[in-house]
Each structure stands twice: as structure tokens, then as C-alpha cells.
Amino acid sequence: MERFKDKQDFETRLYLRGDQQALFKGSREVIRVAAECGVVKVIFAVLPAKNSSPATKAE
């Protein structure tokens, strides 16, 4: 199996997105497998809940 870390011409990034229903243990497993393949940059994003109101800026 050829690993991503053997490639010198690009930097691999993993983008993880989830919502409030996403289980962290699932994310942890994805991160573990990515690390085994040499992916060291992980970017997390959380999607807002469907019923949540937008954040308001305090003045």
C-alpha cells in the first residue's frame, strides 16, 4: 500500500464536518486511520443545529 506521506509534492489535509448528532468516537477512528497514512493536518468544522438561532453579537 502506497502511503500519502511518501508523496513530497503535496500536503494532504483531512476536513471533518459534523453536527450535534455526530459521535466523537467515529471522528477519533477516522483521525487514527488518517494518522496511520501520514495525514497530520486535520481541520474540524461543526454544522449548526437545524433549530438553533444564529449567534448574536453582544454590544
N, CA, C, O and CB atoms as a CASP TS submission, in Angstrom:
PFRMAT TS
TARGET T0000
AUTHOR 0000-0000-0000
METHOD Language model
MODEL 1
PARENT N/A
ATOM      1  N   MET     1       0.843  -1.186   0.000  1.00  0.00           N
ATOM      2  CA  MET     1       0.000   0.000   0.000  1.00  0.00           C
ATOM      3  C   MET     1       0.884   1.244   0.000  1.00  0.00           C
ATOM      4  O   MET     1       1.734   1.415   0.873  1.00  0.00           O
ATOM      5  CB  MET     1      -0.957   0.001   1.222  1.00  0.00           C
ATOM      6  N   GLU     2       0.676   2.088  -0.969  1.00  0.00           N
ATOM      7  CA  GLU     2       1.433   3.336  -1.032  1.00  0.00           C
ATOM      8  C   GLU     2       0.813   4.342  -0.070  1.00  0.00           C
ATOM      9  O   GLU     2      -0.402   4.543  -0.069  1.00  0.00           O
ATOM     10  CB  GLU     2       1.463   3.902  -2.483  1.00  0.00           C
ATOM     11  N   ARG     3       1.638   4.963   0.733  1.00  0.00           N
ATOM     12  CA  ARG     3       1.146   5.897   1.750  1.00  0.00           C
ATOM     13  C   ARG     3       1.248   7.328   1.253  1.00  0.00           C
ATOM     14  O   ARG     3       2.128   7.661   0.459  1.00  0.00           O
ATOM     15  CB  ARG     3       1.930   5.736   3.062  1.00  0.00           C
ATOM     16  N   PHE     4       0.330   8.177   1.733  1.00  0.00           N
ATOM     17  CA  PHE     4       0.335   9.583   1.358  1.00  0.00           C
ATOM     18  C   PHE     4       1.627  10.273   1.780  1.00  0.00           C
ATOM     19  O   PHE     4       2.121  11.149   1.069  1.00  0.00           O
ATOM     20  CB  PHE     4      -0.858  10.292   1.972  1.00  0.00           C
ATOM     21  N   LYS     5       2.175   9.892   2.923  1.00  0.00           N
ATOM     22  CA  LYS     5       3.363  10.574   3.414  1.00  0.00           C
ATOM     23  C   LYS     5       4.579  10.340   2.519  1.00  0.00           C
ATOM     24  O   LYS     5       5.572  11.058   2.638  1.00  0.00           O
ATOM     25  CB  LYS     5       3.668  10.121   4.820  1.00  0.00           C
ATOM     26  N   ASP     6       4.520   9.359   1.635  1.00  0.00           N
ATOM     27  CA  ASP     6       5.614   9.117   0.708  1.00  0.00           C
ATOM     28  C   ASP     6       5.632  10.124  -0.438  1.00  0.00           C
ATOM     29  O   ASP     6       6.626  10.217  -1.158  1.00  0.00           O
ATOM     30  CB  ASP     6       5.520   7.714   0.157  1.00  0.00           C
ATOM     31  N   LYS     7       4.569  10.863  -0.615  1.00  0.00           N
ATOM     32  CA  LYS     7       4.469  11.865  -1.668  1.00  0.00           C
ATOM     33  C   LYS     7       5.043  13.181  -1.161  1.00  0.00           C
ATOM     34  O   LYS     7       4.652  13.655  -0.094  1.00  0.00           O
ATOM     35  CB  LYS     7       2.998  12.046  -2.128  1.00  0.00           C
ATOM     36  N   GLN     8       5.947  13.765  -1.896  1.00  0.00           N
ATOM     37  CA  GLN     8       6.582  15.014  -1.482  1.00  0.00           C
ATOM     38  C   GLN     8       5.980  16.234  -2.170  1.00  0.00           C
ATOM     39  O   GLN     8       6.291  17.359  -1.780  1.00  0.00           O
ATOM     40  CB  GLN     8       8.063  14.955  -1.763  1.00  0.00           C
ATOM     41  N   ASP     9       5.138  16.053  -3.169  1.00  0.00           N
ATOM     42  CA  ASP     9       4.668  17.176  -3.967  1.00  0.00           C
ATOM     43  C   ASP     9       3.351  17.792  -3.491  1.00  0.00           C
ATOM     44  O   ASP     9       2.870  18.736  -4.118  1.00  0.00           O
ATOM     45  CB  ASP     9       4.516  16.737  -5.371  1.00  0.00           C
ATOM     46  N   PHE    10       2.761  17.304  -2.424  1.00  0.00           N
ATOM     47  CA  PHE    10       1.543  17.909  -1.904  1.00  0.00           C
ATOM     48  C   PHE    10       1.400  17.637  -0.414  1.00  0.00           C
ATOM     49  O   PHE    10       2.034  16.741   0.143  1.00  0.00           O
ATOM     50  CB  PHE    10       0.320  17.386  -2.657  1.00  0.00           C
ATOM     51  N   GLU    11       0.555  18.432   0.205  1.00  0.00           N
ATOM     52  CA  GLU    11       0.276  18.252   1.630  1.00  0.00           C
ATOM     53  C   GLU    11      -1.177  17.795   1.767  1.00  0.00           C
ATOM     54  O   GLU    11      -2.097  18.496   1.343  1.00  0.00           O
ATOM     55  CB  GLU    11       0.538  19.583   2.444  1.00  0.00           C
ATOM     56  N   THR    12      -1.372  16.647   2.344  1.00  0.00           N
ATOM     57  CA  THR    12      -2.716  16.103   2.497  1.00  0.00           C
ATOM     58  C   THR    12      -3.363  16.682   3.746  1.00  0.00           C
ATOM     59  O   THR    12      -2.751  16.737   4.812  1.00  0.00           O
ATOM     60  CB  THR    12      -2.681  14.561   2.568  1.00  0.00           C
ATOM     61  N   ARG    13      -4.609  17.111   3.598  1.00  0.00           N
ATOM     62  CA  ARG    13      -5.393  17.608   4.727  1.00  0.00           C
ATOM     63  C   ARG    13      -6.687  16.814   4.797  1.00  0.00           C
ATOM     64  O   ARG    13      -7.234  16.377   3.784  1.00  0.00           O
ATOM     65  CB  ARG    13      -5.681  19.140   4.592  1.00  0.00           C
ATOM     66  N   LEU    14      -7.152  16.645   6.014  1.00  0.00           N
ATOM     67  CA  LEU    14      -8.416  15.964   6.247  1.00  0.00           C
ATOM     68  C   LEU    14      -9.392  16.973   6.827  1.00  0.00           C
ATOM     69  O   LEU    14      -9.113  17.590   7.856  1.00  0.00           O
ATOM     70  CB  LEU    14      -8.239  14.735   7.196  1.00  0.00           C
ATOM     71  N   TYR    15     -10.526  17.144   6.180  1.00  0.00           N
ATOM     72  CA  TYR    15     -11.573  18.032   6.673  1.00  0.00           C
ATOM     73  C   TYR    15     -12.690  17.168   7.249  1.00  0.00           C
ATOM     74  O   TYR    15     -13.274  16.344   6.545  1.00  0.00           O
ATOM     75  CB  TYR    15     -12.109  18.974   5.535  1.00  0.00           C
ATOM     76  N   LEU    16     -12.984  17.362   8.538  1.00  0.00           N
ATOM     77  CA  LEU    16     -14.064  16.636   9.207  1.00  0.00           C
ATOM     78  C   LEU    16     -15.171  17.612   9.543  1.00  0.00           C
ATOM     79  O   LEU    16     -14.929  18.644  10.168  1.00  0.00           O
ATOM     80  CB  LEU    16     -13.556  15.915  10.489  1.00  0.00           C
ATOM     81  N   ARG    17     -16.379  17.289   9.130  1.00  0.00           N
ATOM     82  CA  ARG    17     -17.536  18.107   9.480  1.00  0.00           C
ATOM     83  C   ARG    17     -18.564  17.227  10.153  1.00  0.00           C
ATOM     84  O   ARG    17     -18.719  16.056   9.808  1.00  0.00           O
ATOM     85  CB  ARG    17     -18.138  18.802   8.231  1.00  0.00           C
ATOM     86  N   GLY    18     -19.252  17.788  11.101  1.00  0.00           N
ATOM     87  CA  GLY    18     -20.286  17.030  11.788  1.00  0.00           C
ATOM     88  C   GLY    18     -21.324  17.957  12.374  1.00  0.00           C
ATOM     89  O   GLY    18     -21.166  19.177  12.350  1.00  0.00           O
ATOM     90  N   ASP    19     -22.377  17.382  12.894  1.00  0.00           N
ATOM     91  CA  ASP    19     -23.389  18.160  13.591  1.00  0.00           C
ATOM     92  C   ASP    19     -23.481  17.664  15.021  1.00  0.00           C
ATOM     93  O   ASP    19     -22.645  16.875  15.463  1.00  0.00           O
ATOM     94  CB  ASP    19     -24.765  18.064  12.879  1.00  0.00           C
ATOM     95  N   GLN    20     -24.481  18.115  15.738  1.00  0.00           N
ATOM     96  CA  GLN    20     -24.602  17.744  17.144  1.00  0.00           C
ATOM     97  C   GLN    20     -24.859  16.251  17.340  1.00  0.00           C
ATOM     98  O   GLN    20     -24.628  15.723  18.428  1.00  0.00           O
ATOM     99  CB  GLN    20     -25.712  18.537  17.786  1.00  0.00           C
ATOM    100  N   GLN    21     -25.329  15.577  16.312  1.00  0.00           N
ATOM    101  CA  GLN    21     -25.612  14.150  16.418  1.00  0.00           C
ATOM    102  C   GLN    21     -24.381  13.288  16.124  1.00  0.00           C
ATOM    103  O   GLN    21     -24.406  12.080  16.361  1.00  0.00           O
ATOM    104  CB  GLN    21     -26.737  13.779  15.471  1.00  0.00           C
ATOM    105  N   ALA    22     -23.317  13.888  15.615  1.00  0.00           N
ATOM    106  CA  ALA    22     -22.111  13.127  15.275  1.00  0.00           C
ATOM    107  C   ALA    22     -21.406  12.650  16.543  1.00  0.00           C
ATOM    108  O   ALA    22     -21.248  13.407  17.501  1.00  0.00           O
ATOM    109  CB  ALA    22     -21.150  13.983  14.420  1.00  0.00           C
ATOM    110  N   LEU    23     -20.994  11.409  16.536  1.00  0.00           N
ATOM    111  CA  LEU    23     -20.303  10.843  17.687  1.00  0.00           C
ATOM    112  C   LEU    23     -18.802  11.092  17.566  1.00  0.00           C
ATOM    113  O   LEU    23     -18.217  10.879  16.505  1.00  0.00           O
ATOM    114  CB  LEU    23     -20.594   9.333  17.811  1.00  0.00           C
ATOM    115  N   PHE    24     -18.183  11.544  18.654  1.00  0.00           N
ATOM    116  CA  PHE    24     -16.751  11.820  18.617  1.00  0.00           C
ATOM    117  C   PHE    24     -15.934  10.559  18.382  1.00  0.00           C
ATOM    118  O   PHE    24     -14.883  10.615  17.743  1.00  0.00           O
ATOM    119  CB  PHE    24     -16.316  12.479  19.907  1.00  0.00           C
ATOM    120  N   LYS    25     -16.402   9.419  18.890  1.00  0.00           N
ATOM    121  CA  LYS    25     -15.620   8.198  18.708  1.00  0.00           C
ATOM    122  C   LYS    25     -15.492   7.844  17.232  1.00  0.00           C
ATOM    123  O   LYS    25     -14.494   7.241  16.835  1.00  0.00           O
ATOM    124  CB  LYS    25     -16.258   7.037  19.473  1.00  0.00           C
ATOM    125  N   GLY    26     -16.464   8.200  16.416  1.00  0.00           N
ATOM    126  CA  GLY    26     -16.352   7.993  14.970  1.00  0.00           C
ATOM    127  C   GLY    26     -15.270   8.876  14.379  1.00  0.00           C
ATOM    128  O   GLY    26     -14.497   8.437  13.529  1.00  0.00           O
ATOM    129  N   SER    27     -15.215  10.128  14.831  1.00  0.00           N
ATOM    130  CA  SER    27     -14.172  11.049  14.376  1.00  0.00           C
ATOM    131  C   SER    27     -12.802  10.556  14.808  1.00  0.00           C
ATOM    132  O   SER    27     -11.842  10.626  14.040  1.00  0.00           O
ATOM    133  CB  SER    27     -14.422  12.464  14.918  1.00  0.00           C
ATOM    134  N   ARG    28     -12.709  10.065  16.021  1.00  0.00           N
ATOM    135  CA  ARG    28     -11.433   9.570  16.545  1.00  0.00           C
ATOM    136  C   ARG    28     -10.904   8.425  15.688  1.00  0.00           C
ATOM    137  O   ARG    28      -9.703   8.348  15.432  1.00  0.00           O
ATOM    138  CB  ARG    28     -11.590   9.109  18.004  1.00  0.00           C
ATOM    139  N   GLU    29     -11.780   7.544  15.248  1.00  0.00           N
ATOM    140  CA  GLU    29     -11.367   6.427  14.404  1.00  0.00           C
ATOM    141  C   GLU    29     -10.848   6.924  13.052  1.00  0.00           C
ATOM    142  O   GLU    29      -9.847   6.420  12.544  1.00  0.00           O
ATOM    143  CB  GLU    29     -12.538   5.455  14.199  1.00  0.00           C
ATOM    144  N   VAL    30     -11.530   7.907  12.478  1.00  0.00           N
ATOM    145  CA  VAL    30     -11.091   8.483  11.201  1.00  0.00           C
ATOM    146  C   VAL    30      -9.717   9.130  11.367  1.00  0.00           C
ATOM    147  O   VAL    30      -8.846   8.962  10.513  1.00  0.00           O
ATOM    148  CB  VAL    30     -12.121   9.524  10.680  1.00  0.00           C
ATOM    149  N   ILE    31      -9.521   9.864  12.454  1.00  0.00           N
ATOM    150  CA  ILE    31      -8.238  10.517  12.712  1.00  0.00           C
ATOM    151  C   ILE    31      -7.127   9.485  12.887  1.00  0.00           C
ATOM    152  O   ILE    31      -6.014   9.679  12.398  1.00  0.00           O
ATOM    153  CB  ILE    31      -8.332  11.411  13.958  1.00  0.00           C
ATOM    154  N   ARG    32      -7.425   8.404  13.577  1.00  0.00           N
ATOM    155  CA  ARG    32      -6.428   7.353  13.786  1.00  0.00           C
ATOM    156  C   ARG    32      -5.978   6.749  12.458  1.00  0.00           C
ATOM    157  O   ARG    32      -4.782   6.576  12.224  1.00  0.00           O
ATOM    158  CB  ARG    32      -6.991   6.257  14.699  1.00  0.00           C
ATOM    159  N   VAL    33      -6.931   6.430  11.595  1.00  0.00           N
ATOM    160  CA  VAL    33      -6.595   5.840  10.298  1.00  0.00           C
ATOM    161  C   VAL    33      -5.817   6.842   9.440  1.00  0.00           C
ATOM    162  O   VAL    33      -4.862   6.472   8.757  1.00  0.00           O
ATOM    163  CB  VAL    33      -7.877   5.382   9.561  1.00  0.00           C
ATOM    164  N   ALA    34      -6.231   8.108   9.479  1.00  0.00           N
ATOM    165  CA  ALA    34      -5.516   9.136   8.720  1.00  0.00           C
ATOM    166  C   ALA    34      -4.071   9.243   9.194  1.00  0.00           C
ATOM    167  O   ALA    34      -3.156   9.357   8.378  1.00  0.00           O
ATOM    168  CB  ALA    34      -6.222  10.499   8.854  1.00  0.00           C
ATOM    169  N   ALA    35      -3.864   9.208  10.499  1.00  0.00           N
ATOM    170  CA  ALA    35      -2.506   9.288  11.050  1.00  0.00           C
ATOM    171  C   ALA    35      -1.662   8.109  10.582  1.00  0.00           C
ATOM    172  O   ALA    35      -0.479   8.281  10.288  1.00  0.00           O
ATOM    173  CB  ALA    35      -2.547   9.330  12.588  1.00  0.00           C
ATOM    174  N   GLU    36      -2.236   6.933  10.510  1.00  0.00           N
ATOM    175  CA  GLU    36      -1.508   5.762  10.025  1.00  0.00           C
ATOM    176  C   GLU    36      -1.066   5.946   8.574  1.00  0.00           C
ATOM    177  O   GLU    36      -0.064   5.374   8.145  1.00  0.00           O
ATOM    178  CB  GLU    36      -2.374   4.506  10.155  1.00  0.00           C
ATOM    179  N   CYS    37      -1.821   6.747   7.824  1.00  0.00           N
ATOM    180  CA  CYS    37      -1.494   7.012   6.417  1.00  0.00           C
ATOM    181  C   CYS    37      -0.621   8.250   6.251  1.00  0.00           C
ATOM    182  O   CYS    37      -0.268   8.615   5.130  1.00  0.00           O
ATOM    183  CB  CYS    37      -2.770   7.177   5.605  1.00  0.00           C
ATOM    184  N   GLY    38      -0.272   8.898   7.360  1.00  0.00           N
ATOM    185  CA  GLY    38       0.617  10.044   7.288  1.00  0.00           C
ATOM    186  C   GLY    38      -0.062  11.393   7.191  1.00  0.00           C
ATOM    187  O   GLY    38       0.612  12.402   6.983  1.00  0.00           O
ATOM    188  N   VAL    39      -1.372  11.440   7.335  1.00  0.00           N
ATOM    189  CA  VAL    39      -2.091  12.719   7.299  1.00  0.00           C
ATOM    190  C   VAL    39      -1.983  13.361   8.677  1.00  0.00           C
ATOM    191  O   VAL    39      -2.458  12.802   9.666  1.00  0.00           O
ATOM    192  CB  VAL    39      -3.598  12.524   6.882  1.00  0.00           C
ATOM    193  N   VAL    40      -1.358  14.536   8.740  1.00  0.00           N
ATOM    194  CA  VAL    40      -1.146  15.185  10.037  1.00  0.00           C
ATOM    195  C   VAL    40      -1.946  16.481  10.189  1.00  0.00           C
ATOM    196  O   VAL    40      -2.031  17.024  11.291  1.00  0.00           O
ATOM    197  CB  VAL    40       0.328  15.476  10.229  1.00  0.00           C
ATOM    198  N   LYS    41      -2.525  16.978   9.112  1.00  0.00           N
ATOM    199  CA  LYS    41      -3.344  18.196   9.205  1.00  0.00           C
ATOM    200  C   LYS    41      -4.815  17.802   9.187  1.00  0.00           C
ATOM    201  O   LYS    41      -5.316  17.266   8.199  1.00  0.00           O
ATOM    202  CB  LYS    41      -3.022  19.189   8.034  1.00  0.00           C
ATOM    203  N   VAL    42      -5.499  18.077  10.295  1.00  0.00           N
ATOM    204  CA  VAL    42      -6.922  17.773  10.416  1.00  0.00           C
ATOM    205  C   VAL    42      -7.644  19.062  10.742  1.00  0.00           C
ATOM    206  O   VAL    42      -7.284  19.754  11.694  1.00  0.00           O
ATOM    207  CB  VAL    42      -7.192  16.684  11.504  1.00  0.00           C
ATOM    208  N   ILE    43      -8.662  19.391   9.956  1.00  0.00           N
ATOM    209  CA  ILE    43      -9.458  20.599  10.153  1.00  0.00           C
ATOM    210  C   ILE    43     -10.861  20.168  10.543  1.00  0.00           C
ATOM    211  O   ILE    43     -11.511  19.405   9.827  1.00  0.00           O
ATOM    212  CB  ILE    43      -9.474  21.499   8.866  1.00  0.00           C
ATOM    213  N   PHE    44     -11.326  20.670  11.696  1.00  0.00           N
ATOM    214  CA  PHE    44     -12.653  20.321  12.199  1.00  0.00           C
ATOM    215  C   PHE    44     -13.640  21.440  11.899  1.00  0.00           C
ATOM    216  O   PHE    44     -13.278  22.616  11.921  1.00  0.00           O
ATOM    217  CB  PHE    44     -12.605  20.041  13.712  1.00  0.00           C
ATOM    218  N   ALA    45     -14.868  21.078  11.623  1.00  0.00           N
ATOM    219  CA  ALA    45     -15.954  22.041  11.470  1.00  0.00           C
ATOM    220  C   ALA    45     -17.207  21.408  12.058  1.00  0.00           C
ATOM    221  O   ALA    45     -17.424  20.202  11.938  1.00  0.00           O
ATOM    222  CB  ALA    45     -16.166  22.447   9.961  1.00  0.00           C
ATOM    223  N   VAL    46     -18.019  22.227  12.686  1.00  0.00           N
ATOM    224  CA  VAL    46     -19.269  21.762  13.267  1.00  0.00           C
ATOM    225  C   VAL    46     -20.399  22.500  12.577  1.00  0.00           C
ATOM    226  O   VAL    46     -20.407  23.729  12.505  1.00  0.00           O
ATOM    227  CB  VAL    46     -19.306  21.985  14.814  1.00  0.00           C
ATOM    228  N   LEU    47     -21.344  21.743  12.075  1.00  0.00           N
ATOM    229  CA  LEU    47     -22.508  22.345  11.441  1.00  0.00           C
ATOM    230  C   LEU    47     -23.499  22.768  12.523  1.00  0.00           C
ATOM    231  O   LEU    47     -23.670  22.056  13.513  1.00  0.00           O
ATOM    232  CB  LEU    47     -23.171  21.358  10.434  1.00  0.00           C
ATOM    233  N   PRO    48     -24.147  23.909  12.348  1.00  0.00           N
ATOM    234  CA  PRO    48     -25.123  24.343  13.351  1.00  0.00           C
ATOM    235  C   PRO    48     -26.340  23.422  13.348  1.00  0.00           C
ATOM    236  O   PRO    48     -26.685  22.818  12.332  1.00  0.00           O
ATOM    237  CB  PRO    48     -25.558  25.801  13.091  1.00  0.00           C
ATOM    238  N   ALA    49     -26.970  23.333  14.502  1.00  0.00           N
ATOM    239  CA  ALA    49     -28.199  22.547  14.610  1.00  0.00           C
ATOM    240  C   ALA    49     -29.287  23.216  13.787  1.00  0.00           C
ATOM    241  O   ALA    49     -29.304  24.441  13.665  1.00  0.00           O
ATOM    242  CB  ALA    49     -28.643  22.397  16.094  1.00  0.00           C
ATOM    243  N   LYS    50     -30.185  22.441  13.228  1.00  0.00           N
ATOM    244  CA  LYS    50     -31.247  22.992  12.383  1.00  0.00           C
ATOM    245  C   LYS    50     -32.161  23.950  13.141  1.00  0.00           C
ATOM    246  O   LYS    50     -32.665  24.910  12.558  1.00  0.00           O
ATOM    247  CB  LYS    50     -32.072  21.870  11.793  1.00  0.00           C
ATOM    248  N   ASN    51     -32.379  23.703  14.424  1.00  0.00           N
ATOM    249  CA  ASN    51     -33.310  24.522  15.200  1.00  0.00           C
ATOM    250  C   ASN    51     -32.634  25.648  15.966  1.00  0.00           C
ATOM    251  O   ASN    51     -33.299  26.371  16.709  1.00  0.00           O
ATOM    252  CB  ASN    51     -34.062  23.656  16.160  1.00  0.00           C
ATOM    253  N   SER    52     -31.320  25.813  15.800  1.00  0.00           N
ATOM    254  CA  SER    52     -30.634  26.862  16.560  1.00  0.00           C
ATOM    255  C   SER    52     -30.737  28.192  15.837  1.00  0.00           C
ATOM    256  O   SER    52     -30.776  28.250  14.608  1.00  0.00           O
ATOM    257  CB  SER    52     -29.159  26.495  16.788  1.00  0.00           C
ATOM    258  N   SER    53     -30.779  29.262  16.625  1.00  0.00           N
ATOM    259  CA  SER    53     -30.822  30.594  16.041  1.00  0.00           C
ATOM    260  C   SER    53     -29.393  31.078  15.840  1.00  0.00           C
ATOM    261  O   SER    53     -28.484  30.632  16.540  1.00  0.00           O
ATOM    262  CB  SER    53     -31.628  31.580  16.939  1.00  0.00           C
ATOM    263  N   PRO    54     -29.184  31.996  14.882  1.00  0.00           N
ATOM    264  CA  PRO    54     -27.835  32.498  14.662  1.00  0.00           C
ATOM    265  C   PRO    54     -27.318  33.241  15.889  1.00  0.00           C
ATOM    266  O   PRO    54     -28.086  33.863  16.622  1.00  0.00           O
ATOM    267  CB  PRO    54     -27.804  33.413  13.441  1.00  0.00           C
ATOM    268  N   ALA    55     -26.020  33.167  16.100  1.00  0.00           N
ATOM    269  CA  ALA    55     -25.419  33.846  17.238  1.00  0.00           C
ATOM    270  C   ALA    55     -25.538  35.355  17.052  1.00  0.00           C
ATOM    271  O   ALA    55     -25.385  35.877  15.948  1.00  0.00           O
ATOM    272  CB  ALA    55     -23.940  33.429  17.410  1.00  0.00           C
ATOM    273  N   THR    56     -25.810  36.030  18.138  1.00  0.00           N
ATOM    274  CA  THR    56     -25.899  37.484  18.079  1.00  0.00           C
ATOM    275  C   THR    56     -24.687  38.069  18.770  1.00  0.00           C
ATOM    276  O   THR    56     -24.169  37.515  19.740  1.00  0.00           O
ATOM    277  CB  THR    56     -27.211  38.000  18.731  1.00  0.00           C
ATOM    278  N   LYS    57     -24.250  39.189  18.254  1.00  0.00           N
ATOM    279  CA  LYS    57     -23.070  39.844  18.779  1.00  0.00           C
ATOM    280  C   LYS    57     -23.485  40.788  19.921  1.00  0.00           C
ATOM    281  O   LYS    57     -24.338  41.656  19.733  1.00  0.00           O
ATOM    282  CB  LYS    57     -22.323  40.618  17.652  1.00  0.00           C
ATOM    283  N   ALA    58     -22.881  40.614  21.097  1.00  0.00           N
ATOM    284  CA  ALA    58     -23.185  41.475  22.231  1.00  0.00           C
ATOM    285  C   ALA    58     -22.548  42.834  22.023  1.00  0.00           C
ATOM    286  O   ALA    58     -21.395  42.937  21.607  1.00  0.00           O
ATOM    287  CB  ALA    58     -22.700  40.844  23.548  1.00  0.00           C
ATOM    288  N   GLU    59     -23.313  43.878  22.318  1.00  0.00           N
ATOM    289  CA  GLU    59     -22.766  45.237  22.146  1.00  0.00           C
ATOM    290  C   GLU    59     -22.383  45.825  23.476  1.00  0.00           C
ATOM    291  O   GLU    59     -21.906  46.959  23.536  1.00  0.00           O
ATOM    292  CB  GLU    59     -23.774  46.152  21.445  1.00  0.00           C
TER
END
